[in-house]
């Protein structure tokens, strides 16, 4: 268990925020803030890990307009189950380019 002493003004602020956020107590609110901070740190560590992994993944490539267009087409196909497997990539690429 952790007991924290706060100046009156800060304690009032925490209690008001707890009520406004729908918590039963200031303790629940502070607990929630700590959990969110733990999640934020874990997410930041994950992003940093992925960035390092990317940096160490091999030779760099040149990212051009065409490269991005191919990525957009690929992502659209992955996320759109209604797209037929038989299509004209140039037409689809043109549609995507016009939508950006």
C-alpha positions as CSV (number, residue, x, y, z in Angstrom):
1,X,0.0,0.0,0.0
2,X,1.2,3.5,-0.8
3,X,0.1,6.6,1.0
4,X,0.7,9.9,-0.7
5,X,0.4,13.4,0.9
6,X,-0.7,16.1,-1.5
7,X,-1.0,19.8,-0.9
8,X,-4.7,20.8,-0.4
9,X,-5.0,22.4,-3.9
10,X,-3.6,19.3,-5.6
11,X,-5.8,16.9,-3.6
12,X,-8.9,19.0,-4.5
13,X,-7.8,18.8,-8.1
14,X,-7.4,15.0,-8.0
15,X,-10.7,14.5,-6.2
16,X,-12.5,16.7,-8.8
17,X,-10.9,14.9,-11.7
18,X,-11.8,11.5,-10.2
19,X,-15.5,12.6,-9.9
20,X,-15.5,14.0,-13.4
21,X,-14.0,10.8,-14.9
22,X,-16.5,8.7,-13.1
23,X,-14.3,7.0,-10.5
24,X,-15.5,5.9,-7.1
25,X,-12.5,7.5,-5.3
26,X,-9.4,9.5,-5.8
27,X,-7.5,6.3,-5.1
28,X,-9.2,4.6,-8.1
29,X,-8.4,7.6,-10.3
30,X,-4.7,7.6,-9.3
31,X,-4.5,3.8,-9.8
32,X,-6.0,4.3,-13.3
33,X,-3.4,7.0,-14.1
34,X,-0.6,4.7,-13.1
35,X,-2.0,1.8,-15.2
36,X,-2.3,4.1,-18.2
37,X,1.3,5.2,-17.7
38,X,2.5,1.6,-17.5
39,X,0.6,0.9,-20.8
40,X,2.1,4.1,-22.4
41,X,5.6,3.0,-21.4
42,X,5.1,-0.5,-22.7
43,X,3.8,0.9,-26.0
44,X,6.7,3.3,-26.3
45,X,9.2,0.4,-25.6
46,X,7.4,-1.7,-28.3
47,X,7.6,1.2,-30.9
48,X,11.3,1.7,-30.0
49,X,12.0,-2.0,-30.4
50,X,10.3,-2.0,-33.8
51,X,12.3,1.0,-34.9
52,X,15.5,-0.7,-33.9
53,X,14.4,-3.9,-35.7
54,X,13.7,-1.8,-38.8
55,X,17.0,-0.1,-38.7
56,X,18.8,-3.4,-38.3
57,X,16.7,-5.2,-40.9
58,X,19.0,-4.8,-43.9
59,X,20.0,-2.4,-46.6
60,X,17.9,0.8,-46.9
61,X,15.6,1.2,-49.9
62,X,14.6,4.3,-51.7
63,X,11.1,5.2,-50.9
64,X,9.5,6.9,-54.0
65,X,6.0,7.9,-55.0
66,X,5.6,4.6,-56.9
67,X,6.7,2.7,-53.8
68,X,4.0,4.4,-51.7
69,X,1.4,3.8,-54.4
70,X,2.3,0.0,-54.3
71,X,2.0,0.0,-50.5
72,X,-1.4,1.7,-50.7
73,X,-2.7,-0.8,-53.2
74,X,-1.4,-3.7,-51.0
75,X,-3.0,-2.3,-47.9
76,X,-6.3,-1.6,-49.7
77,X,-6.3,-5.2,-50.9
78,X,-5.5,-6.6,-47.4
79,X,-8.2,-4.5,-45.7
80,X,-10.9,-4.7,-48.4
81,X,-12.4,-8.2,-48.6
82,X,-14.8,-7.2,-51.3
83,X,-12.1,-6.5,-53.9
84,X,-12.0,-9.3,-56.4
85,X,-8.8,-11.2,-56.8
86,X,-8.9,-10.5,-60.6
87,X,-8.5,-6.8,-61.2
88,X,-6.5,-4.3,-63.1
89,X,-3.8,-3.0,-60.8
90,X,-3.3,0.2,-62.8
91,X,-7.0,1.1,-62.6
92,X,-7.0,0.4,-58.8
93,X,-3.8,2.3,-58.3
94,X,-5.2,5.3,-60.2
95,X,-8.4,5.2,-58.0
96,X,-6.2,5.2,-54.9
97,X,-4.0,8.0,-56.1
98,X,-7.1,10.1,-56.9
99,X,-8.5,9.5,-53.4
100,X,-5.3,10.8,-51.6
